[in-house]
Amino acid sequence: SQQGEEDPQALSIQEGENATMNCSYKTSINNLQWYRQNSGRGLVHLILIRSNEREKHSGRLRVTLDTSKKSSSLLITASRAADTASYFCATAWGGSEKLVFGKGTKLTVNP
Amino acid sequence: DAGVIQSPRHEVTEMGQEVTLRCKPISGHDYLFWYRQTMMRGLELLIYFNNNVPIDDSGMPEDRFSAKMPNASFSTLKIQPSEPRDSAVYFCASSFWRGPARFGPGTRLLVL
């Protein structure tokens, strides 16, 4: 069964706008990771946030983690057409390295 | 590094044939994952290894699927016999403990 679930399933915005995607999960986690997948390509790792962290930044990306609500969000600021892709969250929990992915958010950034 | 290497990149085969997918993980990574991606089911974890030992194969769909990791630099996923419903993109990924997973480019499998 899916551990993480992204929301929304699809998001369409204009270039320059911010995009926010959310991920909810079910059990306590070791860390939560966000990935990007361009159409027909492999997954690219974006950010890993550990369970004891609340916020992390990487360039135009900001990830937050709320373990009390079992949720995370990925914010892409000043979006570009090149950000068009599917974005996935993935979690590992317990003492395991079993990394399970959600179904993703398909982001379209219109020029 | 060269990243995770997968071969072949594309495979077209007929139902009933044996299919072998190959993966070379990133040197130094001690975890290796096999995933399958379809439109209907998304990205499914099939099996993962730690130090060449299978840890969790609960995602392997049935006995037709098998995976091996004979050494730290090579893994195979075999489907025998293949069926049309096995058509998907198969990804291999590797990582170190509690680290980010690095994905290969995938093998696009079509079973006719």
Interface residues (C-beta under 8 A of the other chain):
Chain A: Q2 N30 N31 Q33 Y35 R41 G42 L43 V44 H45 L48 R50 F88 A90 A92 S96 E97 K98 L99 V100 F101 G102 K103 G104
Chain B: Y31 F33 Y35 G42 L43 L45 Y48 N50 I55 D56 F91 A93 S95 W97 R98 G99 P100 A101 R102 F103 G104 P105 G106
